[in-house]
Amino acid sequence: MDNTSIADFSPEINYNKSLEKHRLIYKITGWLIFSLVFGYAFYLLMMFAAFQPLLHLITGHAEPIGLITCSLLVVSLMIFNIFCNNAFTKIEGKNLEDNKRYILLTMDEFFSNYDFKVNDDKIMRSFMPKGSPIWGRIITILFDGNDMYLNITSLGKSNSPTLVHGLINYLKARRIKKYFAKNYPVN
């Protein structure tokens, strides 16, 4: 079952495919395609620029080791961000009612501003547009039996997902999972 169309949420999630793939899968729309093509084109341009010291090394030009190390670090971080951007963090829970109550209490510990607008038995989403506080943010929680799947996505200038905050958001989701497991144990 896919979530209903809500004007604030771009892009819309495909619930079943997301659970199947264990990462956010979006419904295909024209805006999503444009946003992805533009975003990845910019990202590839930035990655090409970061690769330049490595390309000079391959062609025999000497580059300072610090520049090469920095280049490798930036390229690795960019690739890792792409993989983390839509990744879910699985949180084991008890039952739907308790999970929803406890995850909201957990969110209070990590976020000062959120507003879950989609809130049913399958999905909860909070959309905070840009300026909240610096970047916008979408917090997505999918419910599947006793388990929850959490994703935090940062938004850019046009309120479309950014490609540079994947690692930071993934690590924050892992901290939320650890906090939830410590304060609301399954047994």
C-alpha positions in Angstrom: 0.0 0.0 0.0 1.4 3.4 -1.0 1.0 6.5 1.1 -1.6 9.0 0.0 -0.5 12.0 -1.9 0.3 14.9 0.4 1.3 18.3 -1.1 4.1 18.9 1.4 5.9 15.7 0.6 8.1 15.5 -2.4 8.9 12.8 -3.3 6.2 10.4 -2.4 7.2 7.0 -1.0 6.4 3.6 -2.4 5.8 1.7 0.8 5.9 -1.9 -0.4 9.1 -1.5 -2.5 10.8 0.4 0.3 10.3 -2.5 2.7 11.3 -5.0 0.1 14.6 -3.1 -0.8 15.2 -1.9 2.8 15.7 1.7 1.6 13.5 4.5 0.6 12.0 4.0 -2.9 10.1 6.9 -4.3 7.2 7.0 -6.7 8.4 8.1 -10.1 7.2 11.6 -11.0 8.4 14.2 -13.5 9.7 16.4 -10.6 11.6 13.5 -9.0 13.3 12.7 -12.3 14.3 16.3 -12.9 15.5 16.7 -9.3 17.5 13.5 -9.5 19.1 14.2 -12.9 20.0 17.8 -11.8 21.3 16.6 -8.4 23.4 13.7 -9.7 24.8 15.8 -12.6 26.0 18.4 -10.0 27.3 15.7 -7.8 29.2 14.1 -10.6 30.7 17.4 -11.5 31.9 17.9 -7.9 33.2 14.3 -7.9 35.1 15.0 -11.1 36.7 18.0 -9.5 37.7 16.0 -6.5 39.2 13.3 -8.7 41.5 15.8 -10.5 44.5 15.2 -8.2 44.2 11.5 -8.6 44.0 11.8 -12.4 47.2 13.9 -12.4 48.9 11.2 -10.4 47.9 8.5 -12.9 49.2 10.6 -15.8 52.6 11.0 -14.1 52.3 14.5 -12.7 53.4 14.8 -9.1 50.9 16.0 -6.7 51.4 16.6 -2.9 50.5 13.6 -0.8 48.2 15.8 1.3 46.2 16.8 -1.7 45.9 13.2 -2.9 44.8 12.0 0.6 42.3 14.8 0.8 41.0 14.0 -2.7 40.5 10.3 -1.7 38.8 11.3 1.5 36.3 13.6 -0.3 35.5 11.1 -3.1 35.0 8.3 -0.5 32.7 10.5 1.5 30.7 11.5 -1.5 30.2 7.9 -2.6 29.3 6.8 1.0 26.7 9.7 1.2 25.0 8.4 -1.9 24.5 5.0 -0.4 23.4 6.3 3.0 21.0 8.9 1.8 18.0 6.5 1.4 19.1 3.8 3.8 16.8 2.7 6.5 17.8 2.0 10.1 15.8 -0.9 11.4 14.5 -0.4 15.0 13.0 -3.4 16.8 9.9 -2.6 18.7 7.0 -4.2 20.6 3.7 -3.5 18.8 2.3 -0.7 16.7 0.7 1.3 19.5 3.7 1.2 21.8 6.1 1.8 18.9 4.3 4.9 17.8 4.2 6.3 21.4 7.8 5.5 22.2 9.2 6.7 18.9 7.6 10.0 19.4 9.1 10.3 22.9 12.5 9.3 21.3 12.1 12.0 18.6 11.6 14.6 21.4 15.1 13.8 22.6 16.7 14.3 19.2 14.7 17.0 17.5 13.3 20.3 18.7 10.9 20.8 15.8 9.0 18.1 13.9 5.4 17.6 12.9 4.2 14.2 11.8 1.6 15.0 9.1 1.2 11.5 7.8 0.4 9.3 10.7 -1.3 5.9 10.0 -0.6 2.2 10.7 2.0 2.1 7.9 3.9 5.3 7.9 4.8 8.5 9.8 6.4 11.4 8.1 7.5 14.8 9.4 8.3 17.5 6.9 10.2 20.6 8.0 10.9 22.9 5.0 14.1 24.8 4.6 15.1 27.1 7.4 14.2 24.6 10.0 16.8 25.3 11.5 19.3 25.5 8.5 18.3 22.8 6.1 14.9 21.3 5.7 14.3 17.7 6.8 12.0 14.8 6.3 11.8 12.1 9.0 10.2 8.9 7.6 9.2 6.0 9.8 7.7 2.9 8.2 6.0 0.3 10.4 6.1 -3.4 9.5 4.8 -5.7 12.2 6.9 -5.1 15.4 9.7 -3.4 13.4 10.2 0.2 12.4 12.3 1.6 9.6 13.7 5.1 10.1 15.2 7.4 7.5 16.2 11.0 7.9 16.6 13.1 4.8 18.0 16.6 4.6 16.4 19.0 2.1 18.1 21.6 -0.1 17.1 24.9 -1.5 14.1 23.6 -3.5 13.0 21.3 -0.7 14.3 18.3 -2.6 16.6 15.7 -1.0 20.3 16.6 -0.8 23.1 14.2 -1.7 25.6 15.5 0.9 24.0 14.8 4.2 23.5 11.0 3.9 26.3 10.0 6.3 25.3 12.5 9.0 21.6 11.6 8.8 22.4 7.8 8.9 24.6 8.2 12.0 21.8 10.2 13.7 19.3 7.5 12.8 21.7 4.9 14.4 21.9 7.1 17.6 18.1 7.2 17.7 18.0 3.4 17.3 20.5 3.0 20.2 18.5 5.4 22.4 15.2 3.6 21.6 16.7 0.2 22.4 18.2 1.4 25.7 15.1 3.2 26.9 12.3 1.0 25.5 13.6 -2.5 25.4 11.7 -5.2 23.5 11.6 -7.8 26.3 
